Amino acid sequence: MRNETILIPLAPGQPMAAVMAPLLSYAEQSQARVILLTVVESLDMVCRAEFTPLEILERTIDEQKVQLDQMAEALVKQHPDLSITTAVASGKPFIEIVKYAAKAQCDLIGIDARRGHKETSCQYGSTTRHLMRKSAIPIWSLQPQPEHQVRRVAASVDVASGEPETHRLNERILQRAAAMAQRMDAELLLCHAWRLDAEGYLRTWARWSDTEIAKAAQSERQHRLERLEALVASSGVPADKVRIELLEGGTETVIPELVEREGIDQVVMGTLCRSGIAGFVIGNTAERLLDALHCSVVTLKPDGFRSPVLGQT
């Protein structure tokens, strides 16, 4: 299996912040190839100037390439085992990032997602959100960690559906989380949120007693647990390397509570439950969960997902 290629997009003039330390450490441990990419937005100028918009754009690209090369040189001094190359593109940032990542056959896109001055609903900037929605390649959006280390990684999966495509996505989520936990010497948790969705119907219309409801809930919980155990077995992740957390309640509530309670530094999750529609955008539950999390997040798409950005080219 070839070593991973990791793309790190940086805005013009953006430094490599300390928040990116876990990604660089992971890349070094994985002997991954790292590409630093800056996208310069096209100029739309109508005023008269000494240089044409195209000339200004070309000069800007050249300057950004010099800055990236200097950054790469400094990073290699800090991380001697890293292999780093640089590139500059022009256009709409999220579109060019998706295109470049596909062309370079990247395995992961790592991005500084800090939005400390924004409200929770705007936690992620538009470029990060677009990438989460439209990139078939996993996105690692990084938030500050204590001492810039990842100590606990949680794989969040949905085992309510027995469909093969959902099971394959769950396997990829767990395998990605396990690989990251191993390379960063972190604890691995496998979490799943569940609830007895029919409880209101059973109480109101079927007139079940509290005892009958409790038995049905216990049966459903056991069923979900068995599916989680089967997922661990089929994923190839050693059972003694993962702690299962079965959480009763809504996903967008109990997963963030687990993150806070257990000090989770990173969550690996899927952004779609079904892949039947090529280019389908991020699901509502995943959107709400993302907005509720205050930690780094890795988002994965199902195998059948095709980026709508690439479909237009």
TORKOL-390946 format. One record per residue (C-alpha): residue in three letters; z, y negated, x. Coordinates in Angstrom, 2 decimals, padded with zeros to 5 digits. Last residue first. Example, Ala and Ser with C-alpha at 12.3 -4.5 7.8 and 13.67 -1.06 7.14 Angstrom:
rec code:ser up:007.14 north:001.06 east:013.67 $
rec code:ala up:007.80 north:004.50 east:012.30 $
This chain:
rec code:thr up:-015.36 north:-019.73 east:-015.30 $
rec code:gln up:-013.80 north:-020.06 east:-018.75 $
rec code:gly up:-012.31 north:-016.56 east:-018.72 $
rec code:leu up:-010.53 north:-017.43 east:-015.49 $
rec code:val up:-008.45 north:-020.06 east:-017.25 $
rec code:pro up:-007.90 north:-017.79 east:-020.27 $
rec code:ser up:-006.07 north:-015.42 east:-017.89 $
rec code:arg up:-006.61 north:-011.78 east:-018.74 $
rec code:phe up:-003.64 north:-009.67 east:-019.84 $
rec code:gly up:-004.19 north:-005.92 east:-020.05 $
rec code:asp up:-001.58 north:-005.01 east:-017.43 $
rec code:pro up:001.16 north:-006.83 east:-019.33 $
rec code:lys up:002.35 north:-010.21 east:-017.98 $
rec code:leu up:005.27 north:-010.85 east:-015.64 $
rec code:thr up:007.76 north:-013.70 east:-015.33 $
rec code:val up:010.20 north:-014.12 east:-012.43 $
rec code:val up:013.08 north:-016.46 east:-013.19 $
rec code:ser up:015.52 north:-018.46 east:-011.08 $
rec code:cys up:018.68 north:-019.49 east:-012.91 $
rec code:his up:019.69 north:-021.75 east:-015.77 $
rec code:leu up:018.30 north:-019.74 east:-018.66 $
rec code:ala up:018.15 north:-021.15 east:-022.20 $
rec code:asp up:014.65 north:-022.63 east:-021.92 $
rec code:leu up:013.29 north:-019.36 east:-020.59 $
rec code:leu up:014.91 north:-017.42 east:-023.44 $
rec code:arg up:013.37 north:-019.69 east:-026.06 $
rec code:glu up:009.91 north:-019.30 east:-024.53 $
rec code:ala up:010.33 north:-015.50 east:-024.19 $
rec code:thr up:011.26 north:-015.23 east:-027.86 $
rec code:asn up:008.24 north:-017.33 east:-028.86 $
rec code:gly up:005.75 north:-015.24 east:-026.88 $
rec code:ile up:003.71 north:-016.66 east:-023.99 $
rec code:val up:000.03 north:-017.16 east:-024.71 $
rec code:phe up:-002.57 north:-014.47 east:-025.45 $
rec code:gly up:-005.26 north:-014.38 east:-022.77 $
rec code:ala up:-006.64 north:-011.06 east:-023.93 $
rec code:ile up:-005.13 north:-010.04 east:-027.27 $
rec code:gly up:-003.85 north:-006.46 east:-027.37 $
rec code:ser up:-001.32 north:-007.13 east:-024.62 $
rec code:arg up:001.83 north:-006.86 east:-026.70 $
rec code:cys up:005.42 north:-007.82 east:-025.94 $
rec code:leu up:004.54 north:-010.84 east:-023.85 $
rec code:thr up:006.42 north:-013.00 east:-021.35 $
rec code:gly up:008.00 north:-010.16 east:-019.43 $
rec code:met up:011.25 north:-010.60 east:-017.53 $
rec code:val up:012.83 north:-010.72 east:-014.08 $
rec code:val up:016.05 north:-012.74 east:-014.04 $
rec code:gln up:017.52 north:-014.25 east:-010.86 $
rec code:asp up:020.88 north:-015.57 east:-009.73 $
rec code:ile up:023.06 north:-013.69 east:-012.20 $
rec code:gly up:026.65 north:-014.92 east:-012.02 $
rec code:glu up:027.94 north:-012.13 east:-014.25 $
rec code:arg up:029.27 north:-014.30 east:-017.08 $
rec code:glu up:026.62 north:-017.03 east:-016.84 $
rec code:val up:023.66 north:-014.66 east:-016.67 $
rec code:leu up:025.22 north:-012.41 east:-019.32 $
rec code:glu up:025.56 north:-015.38 east:-021.67 $
rec code:pro up:021.93 north:-016.33 east:-020.95 $
rec code:ile up:020.93 north:-012.76 east:-021.96 $
rec code:val up:023.14 north:-012.77 east:-025.09 $
rec code:thr up:021.72 north:-015.86 east:-026.77 $
rec code:glu up:017.91 north:-015.86 east:-026.31 $
rec code:thr up:017.89 north:-012.08 east:-026.79 $
rec code:gly up:019.77 north:-012.14 east:-030.10 $
rec code:gly up:022.86 north:-009.94 east:-030.30 $
rec code:glu up:024.36 north:-006.74 east:-028.90 $
rec code:leu up:023.94 north:-006.36 east:-025.15 $
rec code:leu up:023.26 north:-003.07 east:-023.36 $
rec code:glu up:023.88 north:-003.65 east:-019.64 $
rec code:ile up:022.68 north:-000.85 east:-017.35 $
rec code:arg up:023.70 north:-001.00 east:-013.68 $
rec code:val up:020.99 north:-000.02 east:-011.20 $
rec code:lys up:021.08 north:001.56 east:-007.73 $
rec code:asp up:022.77 north:004.81 east:-008.79 $
rec code:ala up:019.88 north:005.58 east:-011.15 $
rec code:pro up:017.39 north:005.48 east:-008.26 $
rec code:val up:014.32 north:003.43 east:-009.29 $
rec code:gly up:011.33 north:005.74 east:-009.80 $
rec code:ser up:010.29 north:003.90 east:-012.94 $
rec code:ser up:010.24 north:007.04 east:-015.11 $
rec code:ala up:013.96 north:007.78 east:-014.66 $
rec code:val up:015.03 north:004.14 east:-015.15 $
rec code:leu up:012.94 north:003.93 east:-018.30 $
rec code:ala up:014.45 north:007.17 east:-019.63 $
rec code:glu up:017.92 north:005.69 east:-019.14 $
rec code:leu up:016.86 north:002.56 east:-021.02 $
rec code:arg up:015.39 north:004.68 east:-023.82 $
rec code:glu up:018.62 north:006.67 east:-024.10 $
rec code:leu up:020.60 north:003.44 east:-024.31 $
rec code:arg up:018.37 north:002.16 east:-027.14 $
rec code:his up:018.98 north:005.36 east:-029.15 $
rec code:gln up:022.73 north:005.17 east:-028.48 $
rec code:arg up:022.81 north:001.60 east:-029.77 $
rec code:glu up:020.85 north:002.58 east:-032.88 $
rec code:ser up:023.29 north:005.43 east:-033.64 $
rec code:gln up:026.28 north:003.14 east:-033.11 $
rec code:ala up:024.76 north:000.55 east:-035.42 $
rec code:ala up:024.10 north:003.17 east:-038.12 $
rec code:lys up:027.67 north:004.45 east:-037.82 $
rec code:ala up:029.09 north:000.91 east:-038.06 $
rec code:ile up:026.96 north:000.18 east:-041.13 $
rec code:glu up:028.17 north:003.38 east:-042.80 $
rec code:thr up:031.79 north:002.46 east:-042.06 $
rec code:asp up:031.31 north:-001.09 east:-043.32 $
rec code:ser up:030.00 north:000.36 east:-046.59 $
rec code:trp up:026.31 north:000.50 east:-047.49 $
rec code:arg up:025.25 north:-001.28 east:-050.65 $
rec code:ala up:021.55 north:-000.40 east:-050.20 $
rec code:trp up:020.58 north:-003.84 east:-051.41 $
rec code:thr up:023.12 north:-006.26 east:-049.96 $
rec code:arg up:024.77 north:-004.36 east:-047.11 $
rec code:leu up:021.74 north:-002.35 east:-045.98 $
rec code:tyr up:019.45 north:-005.36 east:-046.32 $
rec code:gly up:021.73 north:-007.57 east:-044.24 $
rec code:glu up:022.16 north:-004.86 east:-041.59 $
rec code:ala up:018.43 north:-004.18 east:-041.24 $
rec code:asp up:018.11 north:-005.89 east:-037.84 $
rec code:leu up:020.84 north:-003.79 east:-036.24 $
rec code:arg up:020.97 north:-005.64 east:-032.93 $
rec code:trp up:019.60 north:-005.28 east:-029.43 $
rec code:ala up:019.43 north:-007.15 east:-026.13 $
rec code:his up:018.45 north:-005.16 east:-023.04 $
rec code:cys up:019.67 north:-005.49 east:-019.48 $
rec code:leu up:018.95 north:-003.64 east:-016.25 $
rec code:leu up:021.19 north:-004.96 east:-013.47 $
rec code:leu up:020.50 north:-004.85 east:-009.73 $
rec code:glu up:022.94 north:-006.03 east:-007.04 $
rec code:ala up:021.37 north:-007.95 east:-004.16 $
rec code:asp up:020.49 north:-007.03 east:-000.58 $
rec code:met up:017.52 north:-009.44 east:-000.64 $
rec code:arg up:014.95 north:-006.73 east:000.06 $
rec code:gln up:016.61 north:-004.25 east:-002.28 $
rec code:ala up:017.12 north:-006.71 east:-005.11 $
rec code:met up:013.50 north:-007.88 east:-004.88 $
rec code:ala up:012.15 north:-004.34 east:-004.95 $
rec code:ala up:014.43 north:-003.43 east:-007.86 $
rec code:ala up:013.38 north:-006.49 east:-009.88 $
rec code:arg up:009.69 north:-005.69 east:-009.35 $
rec code:gln up:010.24 north:-002.03 east:-010.28 $
rec code:leu up:012.25 north:-002.96 east:-013.37 $
rec code:ile up:009.66 north:-005.45 east:-014.63 $
rec code:arg up:006.77 north:-003.08 east:-013.80 $
rec code:glu up:008.44 north:-000.25 east:-015.71 $
rec code:asn up:009.07 north:-002.51 east:-018.71 $
rec code:leu up:005.40 north:-003.52 east:-018.68 $
rec code:arg up:004.37 north:000.15 east:-018.68 $
rec code:his up:006.75 north:000.88 east:-021.57 $
rec code:thr up:005.30 north:-002.02 east:-023.56 $
rec code:glu up:001.77 north:-000.73 east:-022.98 $
rec code:pro up:002.82 north:002.81 east:-024.01 $
rec code:glu up:004.28 north:001.71 east:-027.36 $
rec code:gly up:007.85 north:002.86 east:-028.01 $
rec code:ser up:008.95 north:-000.56 east:-029.19 $
rec code:ala up:012.62 north:-001.52 east:-029.21 $
rec code:val up:012.76 north:-001.00 east:-025.44 $
rec code:asp up:012.53 north:-004.69 east:-024.54 $
rec code:val up:013.36 north:-005.45 east:-020.91 $
rec code:ser up:015.39 north:-007.97 east:-018.88 $
rec code:ala up:015.67 north:-007.02 east:-015.20 $
rec code:ala up:018.69 north:-008.77 east:-013.71 $
rec code:val up:019.05 north:-009.67 east:-010.04 $
rec code:arg up:022.44 north:-010.41 east:-008.47 $
rec code:arg up:023.24 north:-011.90 east:-005.06 $
rec code:val up:020.23 north:-014.15 east:-004.47 $
rec code:gln up:021.01 north:-016.64 east:-001.72 $
rec code:his up:020.48 north:-020.39 east:-001.39 $
rec code:glu up:024.16 north:-020.94 east:-000.53 $
rec code:pro up:024.80 north:-020.74 east:-004.25 $
rec code:gln up:021.36 north:-020.69 east:-005.92 $
rec code:pro up:019.09 north:-023.62 east:-006.82 $
rec code:gln up:016.22 north:-022.78 east:-009.23 $
rec code:leu up:013.03 north:-020.96 east:-008.32 $
rec code:ser up:010.12 north:-020.12 east:-010.60 $
rec code:trp up:008.63 north:-016.80 east:-009.47 $
rec code:ile up:005.38 north:-016.35 east:-011.39 $
rec code:pro up:003.72 north:-012.93 east:-011.66 $
rec code:ile up:-000.11 north:-012.95 east:-011.54 $
rec code:ala up:-001.87 north:-012.91 east:-014.92 $
rec code:ser up:-001.41 north:-016.67 east:-015.02 $
rec code:lys up:-001.80 north:-018.51 east:-018.32 $
rec code:arg up:001.59 north:-018.93 east:-019.95 $
rec code:met up:003.88 north:-018.93 east:-016.95 $
rec code:leu up:001.34 north:-021.02 east:-015.04 $
rec code:his up:001.15 north:-023.58 east:-017.84 $
rec code:arg up:004.95 north:-023.81 east:-017.92 $
rec code:thr up:005.10 north:-024.34 east:-014.17 $
rec code:thr up:002.43 north:-027.05 east:-014.32 $
rec code:ser up:004.07 north:-028.75 east:-017.31 $
rec code:gly up:007.46 north:-028.98 east:-015.65 $
rec code:tyr up:010.16 north:-026.49 east:-016.55 $
rec code:gln up:013.54 north:-027.52 east:-017.88 $
rec code:cys up:011.95 north:-029.65 east:-020.58 $
rec code:ser up:013.89 north:-028.10 east:-023.45 $
rec code:thr up:017.01 north:-028.27 east:-021.28 $
rec code:glu up:016.74 north:-032.03 east:-020.85 $
rec code:lys up:015.20 north:-033.36 east:-017.67 $
rec code:his up:016.69 north:-034.95 east:-014.56 $
rec code:gly up:017.49 north:-031.59 east:-012.96 $
rec code:arg up:013.93 north:-030.30 east:-013.29 $
rec code:arg up:013.88 north:-027.79 east:-010.43 $
rec code:ala up:010.99 north:-025.35 east:-010.77 $
rec code:asp up:009.99 north:-024.98 east:-007.11 $
rec code:ile up:007.13 north:-022.48 east:-007.35 $
rec code:gly up:006.41 north:-018.97 east:-006.08 $
rec code:ile up:003.19 north:-017.23 east:-007.13 $
rec code:leu up:003.15 north:-013.46 east:-006.58 $
rec code:asp up:000.66 north:-010.69 east:-005.85 $
rec code:cys up:-002.18 north:-012.89 east:-004.62 $
rec code:gln up:-005.73 north:-011.59 east:-004.61 $
rec code:ala up:-006.99 north:-014.69 east:-002.77 $
rec code:lys up:-009.57 north:-015.36 east:-005.48 $
rec code:ala up:-007.04 north:-014.75 east:-008.27 $
rec code:ala up:-004.42 north:-017.01 east:-006.68 $
rec code:tyr up:-007.05 north:-019.69 east:-006.09 $
rec code:lys up:-008.17 north:-019.68 east:-009.71 $
rec code:val up:-004.65 north:-019.76 east:-011.12 $
rec code:ile up:-003.64 north:-022.56 east:-008.75 $
rec code:glu up:-006.83 north:-024.50 east:-009.50 $
rec code:ile up:-006.14 north:-024.37 east:-013.23 $
rec code:phe up:-002.45 north:-025.28 east:-012.84 $
rec code:pro up:-003.25 north:-028.28 east:-010.63 $
rec code:lys up:-006.25 north:-029.80 east:-012.45 $
rec code:gly up:-008.83 north:-030.49 east:-009.75 $
rec code:ser up:-008.99 north:-030.47 east:-005.98 $
rec code:ala up:-008.11 north:-027.73 east:-003.52 $
rec code:val up:-006.14 north:-027.59 east:-000.27 $
rec code:ala up:-005.36 north:-024.46 east:001.73 $
rec code:thr up:-002.77 north:-023.25 east:004.21 $
rec code:thr up:-001.94 north:-020.05 east:006.09 $
rec code:ile up:001.44 north:-018.53 east:006.87 $
rec code:ser up:002.37 north:-015.17 east:008.44 $
rec code:leu up:006.16 north:-015.00 east:008.55 $
rec code:asp up:007.98 north:-013.03 east:011.24 $
rec code:pro up:009.00 north:-016.13 east:013.19 $
rec code:his up:010.85 north:-017.67 east:010.20 $
rec code:gln up:012.28 north:-021.01 east:011.38 $
rec code:lys up:009.50 north:-021.65 east:013.92 $
rec code:val up:007.01 north:-020.27 east:011.38 $
rec code:leu up:008.27 north:-022.82 east:008.87 $
rec code:ala up:007.64 north:-025.75 east:011.23 $
rec code:glu up:004.04 north:-024.63 east:011.89 $
rec code:ala up:003.44 north:-024.17 east:008.16 $
rec code:met up:004.74 north:-027.66 east:007.44 $
rec code:gln up:002.45 north:-029.14 east:010.10 $
rec code:asp up:-000.52 north:-027.24 east:008.64 $
rec code:leu up:000.42 north:-028.48 east:005.16 $
rec code:gln up:000.53 north:-032.10 east:006.34 $
rec code:val up:-002.85 north:-031.80 east:008.11 $
rec code:lys up:-004.38 north:-030.22 east:005.00 $
rec code:gln up:-002.96 north:-033.01 east:002.85 $
rec code:glu up:-004.60 north:-035.63 east:005.06 $
rec code:asp up:-007.98 north:-033.88 east:004.87 $
rec code:ile up:-007.72 north:-033.59 east:001.08 $
rec code:thr up:-006.86 north:-037.29 east:000.81 $
rec code:arg up:-009.85 north:-038.21 east:002.98 $
rec code:glu up:-012.16 north:-036.13 east:000.77 $
rec code:leu up:-010.72 north:-037.68 east:-002.40 $
rec code:ile up:-011.14 north:-041.21 east:-001.02 $
rec code:glu up:-014.74 north:-040.44 east:-000.08 $
rec code:leu up:-015.42 north:-039.02 east:-003.54 $
rec code:pro up:-013.83 north:-042.04 east:-005.24 $
rec code:thr up:-016.15 north:-044.30 east:-003.19 $
rec code:phe up:-014.72 north:-046.30 east:-000.33 $
rec code:glu up:-014.39 north:-050.07 east:000.16 $
rec code:ala up:-013.43 north:-050.47 east:-003.47 $
rec code:arg up:-014.92 north:-051.46 east:-006.81 $
rec code:cys up:-012.90 north:-050.36 east:-009.83 $
rec code:val up:-014.03 north:-047.46 east:-012.02 $
rec code:met up:-011.80 north:-044.77 east:-010.63 $
rec code:asp up:-011.21 north:-041.26 east:-012.00 $
rec code:leu up:-009.90 north:-039.37 east:-009.00 $
rec code:ser up:-009.64 north:-035.59 east:-009.00 $
rec code:glu up:-006.13 north:-034.21 east:-008.67 $
rec code:val up:-005.23 north:-032.95 east:-005.22 $
rec code:val up:-004.02 north:-029.33 east:-005.32 $
rec code:thr up:-001.82 north:-028.23 east:-002.46 $
rec code:leu up:-001.59 north:-024.59 east:-001.45 $
rec code:leu up:000.69 north:-022.89 east:001.07 $
rec code:ile up:-000.31 north:-019.25 east:001.54 $
rec code:val up:002.22 north:-016.62 east:002.60 $
rec code:arg up:001.34 north:-013.12 east:003.81 $
rec code:ala up:004.18 north:-010.72 east:003.14 $
rec code:gln up:006.17 north:-008.83 east:005.75 $
rec code:ser up:008.44 north:-007.83 east:002.86 $
rec code:gln up:011.60 north:-009.05 east:004.62 $
rec code:glu up:009.84 north:-012.27 east:005.60 $
rec code:ala up:008.47 north:-012.83 east:002.11 $
rec code:tyr up:011.90 north:-012.18 east:000.56 $
rec code:ser up:013.50 north:-014.65 east:002.96 $
rec code:leu up:010.82 north:-017.23 east:002.16 $
rec code:leu up:011.38 north:-016.67 east:-001.57 $
rec code:pro up:015.17 north:-016.88 east:-001.22 $
rec code:ala up:014.86 north:-020.14 east:000.81 $
rec code:met up:012.67 north:-021.95 east:-001.76 $
rec code:val up:015.62 north:-023.96 east:-003.12 $
rec code:ala up:016.01 north:-025.42 east:000.39 $
rec code:ala up:012.98 north:-027.62 east:-000.29 $
rec code:met up:009.55 north:-027.26 east:001.33 $
rec code:pro up:008.53 north:-030.90 east:001.08 $
rec code:gln up:006.21 north:-032.32 east:-001.60 $
rec code:gly up:003.69 north:-034.81 east:-000.17 $
rec code:pro up:000.91 north:-033.68 east:-002.48 $
rec code:ala up:002.39 north:-031.11 east:-004.90 $
rec code:leu up:003.16 north:-027.71 east:-003.44 $
rec code:pro up:001.86 north:-024.34 east:-004.61 $
rec code:ile up:003.35 north:-021.30 east:-002.81 $
rec code:leu up:001.08 north:-018.24 east:-002.99 $
rec code:ile up:002.50 north:-014.88 east:-001.93 $
rec code:thr up:000.31 north:-012.06 east:-000.61 $
rec code:glu up:002.01 north:-008.69 east:-000.62 $
rec code:asn up:001.59 north:-006.07 east:002.08 $
rec code:arg up:-000.99 north:-003.39 east:001.39 $
rec code:met up:000.00 north:000.00 east:000.00 $
